[in-house]
């Protein structure tokens, strides 16, 4: 039993969740092996909180990321940089949904429908495979195109937003 992982999980009252613990331990061991082979000792400190975060993401368990950042003893920007670095090293891809983007950027959920329609329309016209809709770069691009279009229209007419959402 790994005390570091157990201590972090107890912060979130997850010490009894065996799936999260086992997945955290698995990520921790893989990260530790990669860190030793890459000669990056600074990643040793942050590997435990990141392994817990990755395990919780994998098991769809909600946790407060700011607590993990605090436990890592690094600033949030550095923690996020290491998280991205570790995800790349482990070949972990993040799935992004248009609904999550709407929530993150405080945009009305109706734009999610327009973004999905834009993706489907582009897919139909370009004859691209079904995996196209799930690629994060294309989801982000369609979301940005729709947001920029709404922003331009709402600047030109003040009544757009009320007519648009009815």
N, C-alpha and C positions, 0 to 999 in steps of 0.2 A: 504494500500500500504506500503510495507516494504522499508524503506529508504536505508538500507544497500544493499539489493539486487539491488535496482534501481541505486544506485551510482556505484556499480560494473558493471552493465550492460551498464551504460552510458559511462564507460571507453572504451567499445568496440562498442559504437553506436548501442546497442541492446535494449535500453530502450523502443522502440516502438514495439519490437517483443513480442507479448502477449504470444505466446506458450512458448518461452524461459523463460519469466518472471514467468508465472504460474508454469512451471515445476521447476524452481529454488526455488520458494516459497514453493512448495510442498516438495522438497528435504530438504530445510532449516528447515521447521517445523518438519519433521520426524527426521532429525539429531538432532535438538534441544531437542526433546522429548527423544531420545536415550541417549543423553549426560547427561541430567538431571537424567535419571534413572540409568545411569552407574557411576555417580559421577566423571566425568572427565571434570573439568572446562577448561582445556587447549584446549579442542576441540571446545569450544564456539567461540574462536577467529577465528579459521580456518574454521568453518562450513559454513560461507557465501561464501567465494571463492570456496570452494569445491562443494557447492550446485550449484553454477553457472557453474562450470566445468562439473559436472554430467548432468545438464540440457542441456548444449551445446552438450555434447557427445550424449545424448539421441535424441536430435533434429537434429543431424548432422550439427551443426554450428561450423565453424572453428574459434578458438580464440587463442591468444598467451598465453600459459600456464605460461610463465615467468612473465607476468603481474599479474596473479593470485597469484603466489608464492610471489611476492613482496608485494601485498596487504594483504597477510596473516600474514606478519611480521615474518615469520619463514624461516629458510634456506630451500633450495629445498629438501634436503634429509629428513628433518623432515616433510615437507609438503607432500611429497610422502608417507611417512610412515603413516601419518594420513589419507591420501586419501585411501590407501589400507585398513586401519583399518575400515574406514567408509563404504567402499564398502563391506567388509565382514559383518559388522553389518547390512547393508541393503540388503544383499544377492544379490549384483549386480555382475554379471559375465561379464568379458571383453572378447569380441570376438577378436581373433587374426587371421589374414590371412597371408599366406605365402608371398603375395605381400608386405604387410606392413613390414614384417621382412626383406625382400630384400632391401627395401628402408632404413629402420632403420640401417642396418648393412652394407650398401653400396655394396651389392652383386648383380651380374647380375640377371635380371628377369628370365633368362632361368632356373635358379635353382628352381624357383617356380614350373615350370612344372615337374621337376624331383621329387621334394618333394611331389607333388600331386600324381604323378604316384606311388611313394613309398607307400604312405598312401593307395591308392586304391588297390595296390597289396597285402599289408598286410591285408587289410579288406577282400579281396576276399579269401585269404588263411586261415584266421582265423575265417571266418563266423561270424563276429561281426556286430552289428546293424548299421544302417545308421547314427546314432548320433556320431559314432566313428570319422568320418572325421572332425566334428566340435569341438571336445574336444581340448582346447588349449595345454594341455600337450603333446598330440600326434602330433599336428602340429609343436610345437617347437622341439620335438624329431626328427621328420623326417627332418626338416630343418637343424638341427645340424648334423645329419648323412650325409646328402648330402654335406653340407659345409666341413665337415671333410674329406670326400672322395675326393672332389675336391682339397682340400688343400694338401693331401698326394700325389695325382697324379701330381699336379702342381710343387711340390717340387722335385719329382723324374725326371720329364721331363720338360724342359723349353718350349717346343713346344706344350704342352698339351692345354694351354689356347687358342691358336689360332686355333688349329684343333677342339677343343671341341665346340667352339661357331659358327663354320661355317656351 
